[in-house]
Amino acid sequence: MKINRLRQIRRITATFFIVAMTLLFLDFTGTLHGWMGWMAKIQFLPAVMAINTGIIISLIVITLLFGRVYCSVICPLGIFQDIISRINKKKNRFKYSKSILWLRYTTLAMLLIAFFAGMGSIVALLDPYSAFGRIISNIFAPIYQCGNNLLAYLAERADSYAFYEKEIWMKSLGTFAIASVTLIVLIVLAIKGGRAYCNTICPVGTLLGTLSRYSIYKIRIDESRCNGCGLCARNCKAACINSKNHSIDYSECVACFNCIDKCNKGALRYERSVKKEIAHERVDSSRRTMLTFAGSMIAASAVKAQESKMDGGLAFIEDKKIPKRNTAIVPPGAYSIRNFTRRCTGCQLCVSVCPNQVLRPSTGLSTFLQPEVSYERGYCRPECTKCSEVCPAGAILPISQADKSSTQIGHAVWIEKNCVIITDDVSCGNCARHCPTGAITMIEVNPDSLESKTIPIVNTERCIGCGACENLCPSRPFSAIYVEGHNMHKTV
């Protein structure tokens, strides 16, 4: 097959992946996940976290056959860098850059240590797929939602309900800051050096790059034809071609074929390897150790809209504050906090599609960037299973509506000093009226008095921790009833 045809296939496939992956994070309705959700599941780290052996083996085989095509065709962050790089219109602007091995393998080692230690926040910070998700969800999604709201406004004026308004809110200042810094770093590196981020920081690129040294098909330089003009190196976005000694660093090459297209002498060919690796392609003992370490990781992996601010347009309603929970709440389908924190990559795909706004990135040190459940803006409706449908890493496993309705992720706790029945001497019972499982009962404080107030009592054996009571409690700024999470979920 001609190189021009290969380049065309690569570009079409990469365009399809970047558009589809971006839409996955922008689509707050969750509609597209039925057709395109598989694209998130074939990303490398989510596949590892989900112990999806078939996908892991397939990606390794593809790399051993054709090199780092994953990075140039499937990885959304890699394709995103290629798009940004085009901002710089200068021709022949790249140059060979020697690989910074200590930085590459130190970053990979950090991810491996974090993976085995269950430090999900570090894994979430380093994973390229998750970094792309945070950038789209925190920076581009609000812009997309503004456009949606404008269309909803115009449609309403035309008596159409084709669009509905989506509330725009910052889910986490820390996550927004991380996404912004990542985007700035990507823009600077991509404009200046193409795939510099992939070849210095990205741990997935380092791991696949180590494997790609042994790939069967490689771009090779015919020294008998090469005149050392350096045109190939100046058009290599991976900065992996050393035209002076006619060598290519295959750990950085992403098989984009740009170099072949630019060579006027036909000195570059993408062909099957038939010769032994020459000296500059030798892998030293430290890299062999890292490859063994990386292999052990693969082996281990295999074995609502916000409540209104005004009451009837008259009285101001204070925003609710997040209560201090002794145990965090993780979504139904996670089964346990340990399973969730070990597998979650912090991509925030579940946060993007949550229609009830109960998921937001955690600010805790050990779970930073990973989603957690909180009920200030809505509650986890028993009939909604969106988050379990889109999670690609197995942190939230698929769960049916029936199973979710009987899964206890926490239990409600009544705080007497916050309750309006006590503080304002009024009747309420809002928590009991809205409890979907009937776990809250109102009982009289003094059964012998005809004017006795009633207070809520929680049956913790029936409560599923959905948060309807906490969200709909009229007490401000803290609810008089809140949900305490469970380390292990159970069926009630």
C-alpha positions as CSV (number, residue, x, y, z in Angstrom):
1,M,0.0,0.0,0.0
2,K,1.3,3.4,-0.9
3,I,2.5,5.8,1.9
4,N,0.1,8.5,0.7
5,R,-2.8,6.0,1.2
6,L,-1.5,5.1,4.7
7,R,-1.2,8.8,5.7
8,Q,-4.8,9.4,4.4
9,I,-6.1,6.5,6.5
10,R,-4.2,7.7,9.5
11,R,-5.6,11.2,9.2
12,I,-9.2,10.1,8.6
13,T,-9.1,7.6,11.6
14,A,-7.5,10.2,13.9
15,T,-10.0,12.8,12.9
16,F,-12.8,10.4,13.7
17,F,-11.4,9.5,17.1
18,I,-10.7,13.1,18.2
19,V,-14.2,14.3,17.2
20,A,-16.0,11.4,18.7
21,M,-14.0,11.5,22.0
22,T,-14.5,15.2,22.3
23,L,-18.3,14.8,21.8
24,L,-18.3,12.0,24.5
25,F,-17.2,14.6,27.1
26,L,-19.4,17.4,25.7
27,D,-22.6,15.4,25.5
28,F,-24.3,16.0,28.9
29,T,-27.3,14.0,27.8
30,G,-25.3,10.7,27.6
31,T,-27.0,9.9,24.3
32,L,-23.8,9.4,22.3
33,H,-22.3,6.8,24.7
34,G,-24.6,4.1,23.3
35,W,-22.7,4.4,19.9
36,M,-19.3,5.8,20.8
37,G,-18.7,4.7,24.4
38,W,-16.4,1.9,23.1
39,M,-13.8,4.5,22.2
40,A,-13.2,5.3,25.8
41,K,-12.9,1.7,26.7
42,I,-10.1,1.0,24.2
43,Q,-7.9,3.7,25.7
44,F,-4.9,2.1,27.3
45,L,-5.1,3.0,31.0
46,P,-8.9,2.5,31.2
47,A,-8.4,-0.9,29.7
48,V,-5.7,-1.8,32.2
49,M,-7.9,-0.6,35.1
50,A,-10.9,-2.6,33.8
51,I,-8.6,-5.6,33.4
52,N,-9.8,-5.8,29.8
53,T,-7.2,-8.4,28.7
54,G,-8.5,-8.5,25.1
55,I,-8.0,-4.8,24.5
56,I,-4.6,-4.7,26.4
57,I,-3.2,-7.6,24.3
58,S,-4.6,-6.1,21.1
59,L,-2.9,-2.8,21.8
60,I,0.4,-4.5,22.6
61,V,0.2,-6.7,19.4
62,I,-0.6,-3.6,17.3
63,T,2.4,-1.8,18.8
64,L,4.7,-4.8,18.2
65,L,3.6,-5.0,14.6
66,F,3.3,-1.4,13.5
67,G,4.9,0.8,16.2
68,R,3.2,3.6,18.2
69,V,0.2,4.0,16.0
70,Y,-2.0,4.1,19.1
71,C,-0.4,7.5,20.0
72,S,-1.1,9.0,16.5
73,V,-4.5,7.4,15.8
74,I,-6.4,6.4,19.0
75,C,-5.0,8.6,21.9
76,P,-7.1,11.8,21.9
77,L,-4.4,13.8,23.7
78,G,-1.8,12.8,21.1
79,I,-4.1,13.9,18.2
80,F,-5.0,17.1,20.1
81,Q,-1.3,18.0,20.2
82,D,-1.1,17.5,16.4
83,I,-4.0,19.9,15.9
84,I,-2.4,22.5,18.2
85,S,0.9,22.1,16.5
86,R,-0.6,23.3,13.3
87,I,-1.0,26.8,14.8
88,N,2.7,27.3,14.0
89,K,2.6,27.8,10.2
90,K,6.4,27.8,9.9
91,K,7.6,25.1,7.5
92,N,10.5,22.7,8.4
93,R,10.4,23.8,12.0
94,F,11.1,20.6,13.9
95,K,14.6,19.3,14.8
96,Y,16.0,16.1,16.3
97,S,15.8,16.1,20.1
98,K,17.6,13.4,22.1
99,S,15.3,11.5,24.3
100,I,15.3,12.5,28.0
101,L,15.3,9.0,29.4
102,W,15.5,9.8,33.1
103,L,12.3,12.0,32.8
104,R,10.4,9.5,30.7
105,Y,11.1,6.5,32.9
106,T,10.8,8.4,36.1
107,T,7.3,9.4,35.1
108,L,6.4,5.9,34.1
109,A,7.8,4.5,37.3
110,M,5.6,7.0,39.3
111,L,2.5,5.8,37.5
112,L,3.5,2.1,38.1
113,I,4.1,2.7,41.8
114,A,0.9,4.7,42.1
115,F,-1.0,1.9,40.3
116,F,0.3,-0.9,42.6
117,A,-0.1,1.3,45.7
118,G,-3.7,2.2,44.8
119,M,-2.9,5.9,44.6
120,G,-5.6,6.8,42.1
121,S,-5.0,10.5,42.2
122,I,-1.5,10.1,40.9
123,V,-2.6,7.8,38.1
124,A,-5.4,10.2,37.2
125,L,-2.9,13.1,37.0
126,L,-0.5,11.3,34.7
127,D,-2.9,9.4,32.3
128,P,-3.1,11.2,28.9
129,Y,-6.7,10.1,28.3
130,S,-7.8,11.4,31.7
131,A,-5.9,14.7,31.1
132,F,-7.8,15.1,27.8
133,G,-11.1,14.4,29.5
134,R,-10.4,17.1,32.2
135,I,-9.5,19.7,29.6
136,I,-12.7,19.1,27.6
137,S,-15.0,18.8,30.7
138,N,-13.7,21.8,32.6
139,I,-12.7,24.2,29.9
140,F,-14.5,23.5,26.6
141,A,-17.8,22.0,28.0
142,P,-18.9,25.3,29.6
143,I,-18.4,27.0,26.2
144,Y,-20.4,24.2,24.5
145,Q,-23.2,24.5,27.1
146,C,-23.4,28.3,26.6
147,G,-24.0,27.6,22.9
148,N,-26.7,25.0,23.9
149,N,-28.4,27.5,26.2
150,L,-28.5,30.1,23.4
151,L,-30.2,27.6,21.2
152,A,-32.6,26.7,24.0
153,Y,-33.4,30.4,24.4
154,L,-34.1,30.8,20.7
155,A,-36.1,27.6,20.5
156,E,-38.2,28.7,23.4
157,R,-39.1,31.9,21.6
158,A,-40.1,29.8,18.6
159,D,-42.3,27.6,20.8
160,S,-40.0,24.6,20.3
161,Y,-38.6,22.2,22.9
162,A,-35.8,20.8,20.7
163,F,-33.2,22.1,23.2
164,Y,-33.3,22.5,27.0
165,E,-31.2,24.8,29.2
166,K,-28.2,23.3,31.0
167,E,-26.9,24.9,34.1
168,I,-23.3,25.9,34.0
169,W,-21.3,25.6,37.2
170,M,-17.7,25.0,38.3
171,K,-17.5,21.5,39.7
172,S,-14.1,21.9,41.3
173,L,-11.7,24.8,41.3
174,G,-8.7,22.5,41.8
175,T,-9.6,20.3,38.8
176,F,-10.2,23.4,36.7
177,A,-6.8,24.7,37.7
178,I,-5.1,21.4,36.8
179,A,-6.9,21.2,33.5
180,S,-5.9,24.8,32.7
181,V,-2.3,24.3,33.5
182,T,-2.2,21.0,31.5
183,L,-3.8,22.8,28.5
184,I,-1.2,25.7,28.7
185,V,1.7,23.2,28.9
186,L,0.3,21.3,25.9
187,I,-0.1,24.4,23.8
188,V,3.4,25.7,24.5
189,L,5.1,22.3,23.9
190,A,3.0,21.5,20.9
191,I,3.6,24.8,19.1
192,K,7.3,24.8,19.9
193,G,8.1,21.1,19.7
194,G,5.3,19.1,18.3
195,R,5.0,15.9,20.4
196,A,7.3,17.0,23.1
197,Y,4.7,16.2,25.8
198,C,4.3,12.6,24.5
199,N,8.0,12.0,24.4
200,T,8.9,13.4,27.8
201,I,6.0,13.1,30.2
202,C,3.4,10.8,28.9
203,P,3.8,7.4,30.7
204,V,1.7,5.5,28.2
205,G,3.8,6.9,25.4
206,T,6.9,5.7,27.2
207,L,5.6,2.2,27.8
208,L,4.4,1.8,24.2
209,G,7.6,3.4,22.9
210,T,9.7,0.8,24.7
211,L,7.6,-1.9,23.0
212,S,7.8,-0.2,19.6
213,R,11.6,-0.7,19.6
214,Y,10.8,-4.3,18.7
215,S,8.0,-3.6,16.2
216,I,8.1,-5.6,13.0
217,Y,7.2,-2.7,10.6
218,K,9.3,0.4,11.0
219,I,10.3,3.5,9.0
220,R,13.9,2.9,7.8
221,I,16.5,5.1,6.3
222,D,18.4,3.8,3.2
223,E,21.8,5.3,3.7
224,S,22.8,4.7,0.1
225,R,20.1,7.2,-1.0
226,C,20.1,9.6,1.9
227,N,22.1,12.8,1.3
228,G,21.8,14.1,4.8
229,C,19.7,17.1,3.9
230,G,17.7,16.8,7.1
231,L,14.3,17.6,5.5
232,C,12.8,14.5,7.1
233,A,14.0,15.6,10.6
234,R,12.6,19.1,10.1
235,N,9.2,17.7,9.4
236,C,9.2,15.0,12.1
237,K,6.7,16.1,14.8
238,A,8.1,13.5,17.2
239,A,11.6,14.9,16.8
240,C,13.0,11.4,16.5
241,I,15.1,11.4,13.3
242,N,18.8,12.1,13.6
243,S,19.7,12.9,10.0
244,K,23.4,13.3,10.8
245,N,23.9,9.6,11.6
246,H,20.9,8.3,9.6
247,S,19.1,6.9,12.7
248,I,15.6,6.9,14.1
249,D,14.6,6.7,17.8
250,Y,11.7,4.2,17.4
251,S,10.6,4.7,21.0
252,E,9.4,8.2,20.0
253,C,8.3,7.5,16.4
254,V,4.5,7.5,16.1
255,A,4.4,6.3,12.5
256,C,2.8,9.5,11.1
257,F,4.7,9.0,7.8
258,N,5.3,12.8,7.4
259,C,9.0,12.2,6.9
260,I,8.5,9.7,4.0
261,D,6.2,12.2,2.3
262,K,8.9,14.9,2.5
263,C,11.9,12.9,1.4
264,N,12.8,13.8,-2.2
265,K,15.3,11.0,-2.6
266,G,13.1,8.0,-1.6
267,A,15.5,7.2,1.2
268,L,12.8,6.5,3.7
269,R,10.6,3.4,3.6
270,Y,8.0,1.9,5.9
271,E,8.9,-1.8,5.8
272,R,9.2,-5.1,7.6
273,S,12.2,-5.4,9.8
274,V,14.6,-8.1,8.5
275,K,17.9,-6.9,10.1
276,K,19.2,-7.0,13.6
277,E,19.0,-3.8,15.5
278,I,22.0,-1.6,15.0
279,A,24.0,-0.1,17.8
280,H,22.0,3.0,18.4
281,E,18.8,0.9,18.8
282,R,20.3,-1.2,21.7
283,V,18.3,-1.1,24.9
284,D,20.5,-0.7,28.0
285,S,19.9,-2.7,31.2
286,S,18.0,0.0,32.9
287,R,15.5,0.1,30.0
288,R,15.2,-3.7,30.1
289,T,14.5,-3.5,33.8
290,M,11.8,-0.9,33.2
291,L,10.3,-3.1,30.4
292,T,10.1,-6.0,32.8
293,F,8.5,-3.8,35.4
294,A,6.0,-2.5,32.9
295,G,5.2,-6.1,31.9
296,S,4.5,-7.0,35.5
297,M,1.8,-4.2,35.5
298,I,0.2,-5.7,32.5
299,A,0.3,-9.2,34.0
300,A,-1.2,-7.9,37.3
301,S,-3.9,-6.2,35.4
302,A,-4.9,-9.3,33.4
303,V,-4.7,-11.8,36.6
304,K,-31.0,18.3,37.9
305,A,-31.0,21.4,37.6
306,Q,-29.8,23.3,40.7
307,E,-32.6,24.3,43.2
308,S,-34.0,27.9,42.7
309,K,-32.3,30.8,44.5
310,M,-35.5,32.5,45.2
311,D,-38.6,31.2,47.0
312,G,-41.6,32.4,44.9
313,G,-39.4,35.2,43.7
314,L,-39.4,36.8,47.2
315,A,-37.2,35.2,49.8
316,F,-33.5,34.6,49.3
317,I,-32.5,30.9,49.8
318,E,-28.9,30.4,51.0
319,D,-26.8,27.9,49.2
320,K,-26.2,24.6,50.9
321,K,-22.8,23.7,52.2
322,I,-21.1,20.3,51.9
323,P,-21.4,18.4,55.2
324,K,-18.3,16.8,56.7
325,R,-18.6,13.1,56.0
326,N,-16.5,10.5,57.8
327,T,-16.7,8.3,54.8
328,A,-17.0,9.5,51.2
329,I,-19.8,8.4,49.0
330,V,-19.1,6.6,45.7
331,P,-21.7,5.8,43.0
332,P,-23.8,2.6,42.9
333,G,-21.9,0.1,40.8
334,A,-18.5,0.9,42.4
335,Y,-19.2,-1.7,45.1
336,S,-16.6,-0.3,47.4
337,I,-14.4,2.7,47.9
338,R,-11.3,0.6,47.5
339,N,-12.4,-0.7,44.1
340,F,-13.4,2.8,43.0
341,T,-10.2,4.6,44.0
342,R,-7.9,1.9,42.6
343,R,-9.6,1.8,39.2
344,C,-10.8,5.3,38.6
345,T,-8.6,7.3,36.2
346,G,-10.2,10.6,37.0
347,C,-11.3,11.2,33.4
348,Q,-14.6,12.6,34.7
349,L,-16.7,11.1,31.9
350,C,-19.2,10.2,34.6
351,V,-19.3,13.8,35.9
352,S,-20.0,15.0,32.4
353,V,-23.1,12.9,31.9
354,C,-24.6,13.0,35.5
355,P,-28.0,14.6,34.9
356,N,-28.6,15.2,38.6
357,Q,-25.3,17.0,39.3
358,V,-24.4,14.8,42.2
359,L,-20.9,13.9,40.9
360,R,-18.0,16.3,41.2
361,P,-14.2,15.9,41.4
362,S,-12.9,15.2,44.9
363,T,-10.6,17.7,46.6
364,G,-9.2,15.1,49.0
365,L,-5.5,14.5,48.7
366,S,-5.7,10.7,48.3
367,T,-8.7,10.9,45.8
368,F,-7.9,14.2,44.1
369,L,-9.5,14.5,40.6
370,Q,-11.6,11.3,41.2
371,P,-15.4,11.9,41.4
372,E,-17.3,11.7,44.6
373,V,-21.0,12.0,45.4
374,S,-22.5,15.0,47.1
375,Y,-26.1,16.2,47.3
376,E,-26.0,20.0,47.4
377,R,-27.4,20.4,43.8
378,G,-29.5,17.2,43.4
379,Y,-29.8,13.6,44.5
380,C,-29.0,10.3,43.0
381,R,-32.2,9.2,41.4
382,P,-32.8,5.4,41.7
383,E,-33.8,5.2,38.0
384,C,-30.6,6.8,36.7
385,T,-27.7,4.6,35.7
386,K,-25.8,7.0,33.5
387,C,-22.4,6.9,35.3
388,S,-22.3,3.1,35.3
389,E,-23.0,3.1,31.5
390,V,-20.1,5.3,30.5
391,C,-17.2,4.4,32.9
392,P,-14.5,2.8,30.7
393,A,-12.2,1.7,33.6
394,G,-14.4,-0.6,35.6
395,A,-14.5,1.8,38.6
396,I,-18.3,1.9,38.2
397,L,-19.5,-1.3,36.8
398,P,-22.8,-1.6,34.8
399,I,-25.8,-1.8,37.1
400,S,-29.5,-2.2,36.4
401,Q,-32.2,0.2,37.7
402,A,-33.6,-2.6,39.9
403,D,-30.2,-3.4,41.4
404,K,-29.4,0.3,42.0
405,S,-32.7,0.8,43.8
406,S,-31.6,-1.9,46.3
407,T,-27.9,-0.9,46.6
408,Q,-27.0,0.9,49.8
409,I,-24.1,3.3,49.2
410,G,-24.6,5.0,52.5
411,H,-27.2,5.9,55.2
412,A,-28.9,9.0,56.3
413,V,-28.1,10.6,59.7
414,W,-30.4,13.2,61.4
415,I,-28.8,16.2,63.0
416,E,-31.2,17.6,65.6
417,K,-29.6,21.0,66.1
418,N,-30.0,21.8,62.3
419,C,-33.6,20.7,61.9
420,V,-36.2,23.5,61.4
421,I,-38.6,21.5,63.5
422,I,-36.4,22.3,66.5
423,T,-34.8,25.6,65.5
424,D,-37.9,27.3,64.1
425,D,-40.6,25.4,65.9
426,V,-42.5,24.4,62.7
427,S,-43.7,21.2,61.2
428,C,-41.8,19.8,58.2
429,G,-41.4,16.1,57.3
430,N,-39.9,16.9,53.9
431,C,-37.3,14.2,54.2
432,A,-39.9,11.5,54.9
433,R,-42.2,12.6,52.1
434,H,-39.5,12.4,49.5
435,C,-37.7,9.2,50.6
436,P,-38.0,6.7,47.7
437,T,-37.5,3.7,50.0
438,G,-39.7,4.8,52.9
439,A,-36.7,4.6,55.2
440,I,-37.6,7.8,57.1
441,T,-40.6,7.9,59.5
442,M,-41.9,10.9,61.4
443,I,-42.7,10.1,65.0
444,E,-44.1,12.3,67.8
445,V,-41.7,13.7,70.3
446,N,-44.4,13.5,73.0
447,P,-47.2,11.0,72.1
448,D,-49.3,12.2,75.0
449,S,-49.6,15.7,73.7
450,L,-52.0,16.7,70.9
451,E,-49.7,19.5,69.8
452,S,-46.5,17.4,69.8
453,K,-44.0,18.0,67.0
454,T,-42.9,15.1,64.8
455,I,-39.2,14.4,64.1
456,P,-37.6,12.0,61.6
457,I,-36.3,8.6,62.5
458,V,-34.1,6.8,59.9
459,N,-34.3,3.0,59.3
460,T,-30.7,2.4,58.3
461,E,-31.6,-1.1,57.0
462,R,-33.9,0.4,54.4
463,C,-32.0,3.6,53.5
464,I,-30.0,3.3,50.2
465,G,-28.1,6.7,50.6
466,C,-29.6,8.3,47.5
467,G,-29.5,11.7,49.2
468,A,-33.1,12.8,48.4
469,C,-33.6,13.7,52.1
470,E,-30.3,15.7,52.3
471,N,-30.9,17.6,49.0
472,L,-34.6,18.5,49.7
473,C,-34.1,19.4,53.4
474,P,-35.0,23.1,53.8
475,S,-32.4,23.7,56.5
476,R,-29.6,26.1,55.5
477,P,-26.6,26.2,55.2
478,F,-26.3,22.6,56.4
479,S,-29.0,20.1,55.9
480,A,-30.6,18.6,59.1
481,I,-30.2,15.2,57.5
482,Y,-27.2,14.0,55.5
483,V,-25.8,10.8,54.1
484,E,-22.8,9.1,55.5
485,G,-21.0,6.9,53.0
486,H,-20.2,3.2,53.3
487,N,-16.8,1.6,52.6
488,M,-18.6,-1.4,51.1
489,H,-21.9,-1.3,49.4
490,K,-24.6,-3.8,50.2
491,T,-28.0,-4.9,49.0
492,V,-31.0,-3.9,51.1
